[in-house]
């Protein structure tokens, strides 16, 4: 009976860690495109700044 309680406790801890990781990854999947757009915007603004296009 004691082993069953330990097994359940370990599985519960693993589920908590997996749930937190999945939430973090889901959050990063929303943040990544925003950061990519910001990087592209900064790149094009820096590249075109101060130069005249003939």
C-alpha positions as CSV (number, residue, x, y, z in Angstrom):
1,X,0.0,0.0,0.0
2,X,2.9,2.4,0.8
3,X,4.4,1.7,-2.6
4,X,1.1,2.5,-4.4
5,X,1.0,5.9,-2.6
6,X,4.6,6.7,-3.7
7,X,3.8,5.7,-7.3
8,X,0.7,7.9,-7.3
9,X,2.7,10.8,-5.8
10,X,5.4,10.5,-8.4
11,X,2.9,10.3,-11.3
12,X,1.1,13.4,-9.9
13,X,4.4,15.3,-9.8
14,X,5.2,14.3,-13.3
15,X,1.8,15.4,-14.5
16,X,2.3,18.8,-12.8
17,X,5.7,19.3,-14.5
18,X,4.3,18.2,-17.9
19,X,1.4,20.5,-17.5
20,X,3.6,23.5,-16.7
21,X,5.9,22.7,-19.6
22,X,3.0,22.4,-22.1
23,X,1.6,25.7,-20.9
24,X,5.0,27.4,-21.2
25,X,5.4,26.0,-24.8
26,X,1.9,27.1,-25.7
27,X,2.8,30.6,-24.4
28,X,6.0,30.7,-26.4
29,X,4.1,29.6,-29.6
30,X,2.1,32.9,-29.2
31,X,5.1,35.0,-28.3
32,X,7.5,33.7,-31.0
33,X,5.6,35.2,-34.1
34,X,5.3,38.6,-32.4
35,X,9.0,38.6,-31.7
36,X,9.8,37.5,-35.2
37,X,7.7,40.4,-36.6
38,X,9.4,42.9,-34.3
39,X,12.8,41.6,-35.4
40,X,11.9,41.9,-39.1
41,X,10.5,45.4,-38.6
42,X,13.7,46.5,-36.8
43,X,15.9,44.9,-39.4
44,X,14.1,46.7,-42.3
45,X,14.0,50.0,-40.5
46,X,17.7,49.8,-39.7
47,X,18.5,48.8,-43.2
48,X,16.6,51.5,-44.9
49,X,17.5,54.3,-42.5
50,X,19.7,57.0,-43.9
51,X,20.0,55.6,-47.4
52,X,18.3,56.9,-50.5
53,X,16.9,54.3,-52.9
54,X,17.8,55.4,-56.5
